[in-house]
């Protein structure tokens, strides 16, 4: 009986170690987007995510969904839009204030239309002049390298019988390398004021990790429970950190005579 009890205790400990610490260690080490953000406060942000004491302005995130990279992302990899991942990184960093310019804009305008029609109760306060302008636009993109895109696979571990199945199949990336890019545009002038690149390779992320989920944030979908998603999320975090570091030392580019007023490279008559 004593030996049986010891064996059962050891098995229970092994299950706990296999399912919990491995997740936490992977997330902290690889800086996956995880946790939550509310205004200037955040919880569970990656340990290496850049943080600002004061925001540098408002920003909207917009994807070019007609690009080849987006079709591969959604059709071949079956991953959703990158916007939720990038928004979470931005808000957790407190470096910019995120404003909505995506699908939820339709709902925002619907509420204003209801107000104009007189259907909303008095005091709803959806009058004009309340929406916040987006100072900047952030545009994400991905460059996939698919040559020799094998990946590493195999069973990490499992337990059968009445204890249930515990363990996971190690992830196998469908691309050899993914380079992400974040471009930042000043909305008033249309000038590109920043660009940064990030990357992740299959050797960094090919093994996956036990448990699959990302600290209870299923809203990020495949970016927390697939090897491709984790690699891309980490690459975007890398790009975002690089962009924030560059923006902290930002100095506007100068053109003699002023921007957009002819420039110095003149042409003949």
Residue pairs with C-beta under 8 A, 6 or more apart in sequence:
11 159
11 163
15 159
15 163
15 166
18 157
18 166
18 167
18 210
19 166
19 210
19 211
20 211
22 209
22 210
22 211
23 209
23 210
23 211
23 213
23 215
25 209
26 32
26 209
27 34
27 46
27 214
27 215
28 46
28 47
30 204
30 205
30 230
30 234
31 46
31 47
31 48
31 49
31 234
31 237
31 238
32 46
32 214
32 223
32 224
32 230
32 233
32 234
32 237
33 46
33 85
33 88
33 89
33 92
33 214
33 220
33 223
33 224
33 233
33 236
33 237
34 44
34 45
34 46
34 214
34 215
34 217
34 224
35 42
35 43
35 44
35 45
35 88
35 92
35 215
35 217
36 42
36 43
36 44
36 217
37 43
37 45
37 88
37 91
37 92
40 55
40 94
42 91
42 92
42 93
42 94
44 215
45 51
45 92
45 93
46 92
46 237
48 237
48 241
49 89
49 92
49 93
49 237
49 240
49 241
50 93
50 95
50 240
50 241
50 244
50 245
51 92
51 93
51 94
51 95
52 93
52 94
52 95
52 244
52 248
53 94
54 94
55 94
55 95
55 96
55 97
56 95
56 96
56 247
57 96
57 97
57 135
57 136
58 96
58 97
58 98
58 99
58 132
58 133
58 134
58 135
58 136
59 90
59 96
59 97
59 98
59 99
59 134
59 135
59 136
59 137
59 138
59 184
60 98
60 99
60 100
60 101
60 102
60 134
60 136
60 137
60 138
60 187
61 83
61 86
61 87
61 90
61 98
61 101
61 102
61 137
61 138
61 139
61 140
62 83
62 101
62 102
62 137
62 138
62 139
63 70
63 81
63 82
63 83
63 139
63 140
64 70
64 139
64 141
65 81
67 141
69 141
69 142
69 143
69 144
72 144
73 79
73 82
73 142
73 232
74 80
74 81
76 174
77 174
77 222
77 226
77 228
77 229
78 222
79 221
79 222
79 223
79 226
79 228
79 229
79 232
80 221
80 222
80 223
82 140
82 142
82 232
82 236
83 102
83 140
84 219
84 220
84 223
85 220
85 223
85 232
85 233
85 236
86 138
86 140
86 182
86 236
86 240
87 98
88 220
89 236
89 237
89 240
90 96
90 98
90 138
90 240
91 98
93 240
93 244
95 244
95 247
96 136
97 132
99 132
99 133
99 134
100 108
101 134
101 137
108 131
111 120
111 126
112 126
114 120
114 126
115 124
115 126
115 127
120 126
133 187
134 187
135 186
135 187
135 188
136 184
136 185
136 186
136 187
136 193
137 184
137 185
137 187
138 182
138 183
138 184
138 185
139 182
139 183
139 184
139 185
140 180
140 181
140 182
140 236
141 180
141 181
141 183
142 178
142 179
142 180
142 181
142 232
142 235
143 178
143 179
143 180
143 181
144 175
144 177
144 178
145 175
145 176
145 177
145 178
145 179
146 174
146 175
146 176
147 176
148 176
149 173
149 174
149 175
149 176
149 202
150 172
150 202
151 171
151 172
151 173
151 174
151 202
151 206
151 227
152 170
152 171
152 172
152 202
152 206
152 207
153 169
153 170
153 171
153 172
154 169
154 170
155 167
155 169
155 170
156 167
156 168
156 169
156 170
156 207
156 208
156 210
157 166
157 167
157 210
158 165
158 166
158 167
159 165
159 166
159 167
166 210
167 210
168 208
168 209
168 210
168 211
168 212
169 208
170 206
170 207
170 208
171 205
171 206
171 207
171 208
171 226
171 227
171 228
171 230
172 206
172 227
173 202
173 205
173 206
173 227
173 228
173 231
174 228
175 202
175 228
176 201
176 202
177 199
177 200
177 201
177 202
178 199
178 200
178 231
178 232
178 235
179 197
179 198
179 199
179 235
180 197
180 198
180 199
180 232
180 235
180 236
180 238
180 239
181 195
181 196
181 197
181 198
181 239
182 195
182 196
182 198
182 236
182 239
182 240
182 243
183 192
183 194
183 195
184 192
184 193
184 194
184 195
184 243
184 247
185 191
185 192
185 193
186 192
186 193
189 259
191 253
191 259
193 247
193 250
193 252
194 243
194 246
194 247
194 250
195 243
196 239
196 240
196 242
196 243
196 246
197 239
197 242
198 234
198 235
198 236
198 237
198 238
198 239
198 240
198 241
198 242
199 235
199 238
200 231
200 232
200 234
200 235
200 238
201 231
202 231
204 231
204 234
205 227
205 230
205 231
205 234
206 227
208 227
208 230
212 224
212 225
213 224
213 225
214 220
214 223
214 224
214 225
215 224
217 224
218 224
218 225
220 229
220 233
221 229
222 228
222 229
223 229
223 230
223 232
223 233
224 230
224 233
253 259
255 261
255 263
255 264
256 264
257 263
257 264
